[in-house]
Amino acid sequence: MTRPTQAADPPPPLRDLNASEHTVVVDPATGPFLQGGVCTNCALAFFPTRSVCPNCLATKIDNHRFGPVGRLYSWTTVHVSSTRQVPYTVGYIDLPGDVRVLTTLGGELTALEPDCPVALAVDAAGGWTFQPILEEDAQ
């Protein structure tokens, strides 16, 4: 009896996320922003920064600032979790440059509505959220 030929082991996953890169940078002059990337080959913008473009696999990536203001696309409140204290609210934020980020939401959560403006907020420990921009904040 002959053994069926097995395919070679699949290649390991591509380690394309730059874990050492800071994802949130606070510039004293302009405030906080997300540090992402733009592929120099196909112009795809993405967050967080990667060492390989997820679209064309090019490796020449330029740093790009996103935020600090975006628009809320959608959100939900999580009531059951085995990894963190509940409840907490997460949402997708659309940033200029065609980038959508999934993040924790903070601030006045009752003010959330589709397409509302949100701003990046950074706490003293370096954690970050997006919070709704309230009418009184905009004035």
Stockholm file with secondary structure:
# STOCKHOLM 1.0

chainA/1-139         MTRPTQAADPPPPLRDLNASEHTVVVDPATGPFLQGGVCTNCALAFFPTRSVCPNCLATKIDNHRFGPVGRLYSWTTVHVSSTRQVPYTVGYIDLPGDVRVLTTLGGELTALEPDCPVALAVDAAGGWTFQPILEEDAQ
#=GR chainA/1-139 SS CCCCCCCCCCCCCCCCBCTTSCSEEEETTTEEEEEEEEETTTCCEESSCBSSCTTTCCCCEEEEEECSEEEEEEEEEECCCSSSCSCEEEEEEEETTTEEEEEEECSCGGGCCTTCEEEEEECTTSCEEEEECCHHHHC
#=GC SS_cons         CCCCCCCCCCCCCCCCBCTTSCSEEEETTTEEEEEEEEETTTCCEESSCBSSCTTTCCCCEEEEEECSEEEEEEEEEECCCSSSCSCEEEEEEEETTTEEEEEEECSCGGGCCTTCEEEEEECTTSCEEEEECCHHHHC
//
